[in-house]
Amino acid sequence: MKKQNEDRDRDSKIRGCGSETLRSGAPGASWGYDAEKRRGGAPDPASQAETLKALDGYSNATGFLGADSPLLASGTFVRSGLTANTELLTTVYREYWLAMRIIDMPSEDMTRAWITLTGDIPEEDLEELRRTEARHSVKQEITNAIRWGRLYGGTLALMVIRGEEKRLAQPLDLDALPPGCFQGLLVLDRAQGISPSLEMEEDLDDPDFGYPKYYTVDLGTDGGGSVKIHHSRVLRFVGRELPRMETIRENYWGASELEHIWDELQKRSATSANIAQLVFQANITTLKMSDFGEDLAMGTEARKQGILSMLEAENRVRTSFGLQVLGKDDAMENHPYSFAGLSDVYEAFMMDIAGAAEIPATKLFGRSPQGFQSTGESDLKNYYEMISGLQEKMLRPALERLLPVMAISCFGFLPENLSFVFNPLAEETPQERATLLKDLSAPVIEMFKAGMITGESAVAELKALGEPYAAYAKLGVDLGVGI
């Protein structure tokens, strides 16, 4: 019994020391954790007030660390509201070359390599579809739609269809479209005052489920007024996607791509302007003159003007080969400014803005890769992967809605297996193309040598493989020696 009491007292002391250590620790330190709460006891009011300040992070009031640091704790983030200021966005895009490149470069790269149409469709029909696309500048209009979507947070590209002018508020019926009806795209950016309806699309099978069913826009026609358009007649492009509640707050659009990098743009602009200003003050010459201050303060007006005229004349004629005349009590000193370290600071701001824009600095600023044995290939690879992701997210849904309309306009019907693939963004070197063609051709050649396929089949297969690389075009049927 005595031993049990001793063990209980020892455990009580240990727990008491532990709670005291956790509550106090180093002077002024707190981890935002109360041992009394852990044991289920009532918390000490003073300790509770202290832990509420620190929450679950480290804090040291004596050392001004963590949440008690006046410099760190006073920092926060606020809404800029830049996306809503379309006038400012337009001005920045037109006047600042870096903002223009950040908006234009990904937009143009998304459509630069464009697409290859696929399907069991005669080549002449595919060529007709390509001519329709070129005639109505579809590629350029989609590029512009993506561009203004990135700048303003959202755009619509209206599919202009002959004979449907009076039915814009009705769902698009592909079965009712006649041949030759497609007349191109009309890009309408958010700055034109596009008003999404409060009525949402409720069809679960519709790609636009949960988004506005109609859009009211000003088409800029001579008659004026607004037009109500059903969502099935437009291609929708948004800027940077937002959480659902923020999307609703932005009238079901996204945010401008300049909004999240606005601070970095201002930092880089201010740094560049300050460096340019330093160039004008890179070499300052000082002239020490006895009684100069007294002459200006107490001398007559004629005396003051004489001194200023003398200094102006001396400054005008001073050159590297000139002669400077000084009085016996005068002295002249030259103070050159050192630009050491400025390039590193400027480089850091360039890296920051390139990272925020998700564009490699070598591509954004048009500079060569820096560093030993650096080629920039890994940066470009990451960038092209990002562009490929944007193509799948933004461009594919739009083209899957547009191509059926164009096909019906060209053929009078919708081919069942009409599809497309995005062409590779990165251009292959001749050596890479030769290696790839060799790897693709090797299985066909081996199958022919093993007697598994005929010569005619091997020729046809090799010609199909070599067409993108301009190879095997004149390959004959007699393969006994050629392969």
Sequence and secondary structure as in RCSB ss.txt:
>XXXX:A:sequence
MKKQNEDRDRDSKIRGCGSETLRSGAPGASWGYDAEKRRGGAPDPASQAETLKALDGYSNATGFLGADSPLLASG
TFVRSGLTANTELLTTVYREYWLAMRIIDMPSEDMTRAWITLTGDIPEEDLEELRRTEARHSVKQEITNAIRWGR
LYGGTLALMVIRGEEKRLAQPLDLDALPPGCFQGLLVLDRAQGISPSLEMEEDLDDPDFGYPKYYTVDLGTDGGG
SVKIHHSRVLRFVGRELPRMETIRENYWGASELEHIWDELQKRSATSANIAQLVFQANITTLKMSDFGEDLAMGT
EARKQGILSMLEAENRVRTSFGLQVLGKDDAMENHPYSFAGLSDVYEAFMMDIAGAAEIPATKLFGRSPQGFQST
GESDLKNYYEMISGLQEKMLRPALERLLPVMAISCFGFLPENLSFVFNPLAEETPQERATLLKDLSAPVIEMFKA
GMITGESAVAELKALGEPYAAYAKLGVDLGVGI
>XXXX:A:secstr
 HHHHHHHHHHHHHHHHHHHHHHTSSTTEE S  HHHHHT    HHHHHHHHHHTTS EETTTTEETT HHHHT 
      GGG HHHHHHHHHH HHHHHHHHHHHHHHHHS EEEESS  HHHHHHHHHHHHHTTHHHHHHHHHHHHH
HHSEEEEEEEETT GGGTTS   GGG  TT EEEEEEEEGGGT EE S B   TTSTTTTSBSEEEE    TT S
 EEEEGGGEEEEESB   HHHHHHTTT  B TTTTTHHHHHHHHHHHHHHHHHHHTSEEEEEE TTHHHHHHHS 
HHHHHHHHHHHHHHHHH  TT      TT EEEEEE   TTHHHHHHHHHHHHHHHHTS HHHHTT    STT  
SHHHHHHHHHHHHHHIIIIIHHHHHHHHHHHHHHHHSS  TT EEEE  SS   HHHHHHHHHHHHHHHHHHHHT
TSS HHHHHHHHHHHHGGGT STT  S  TTT 
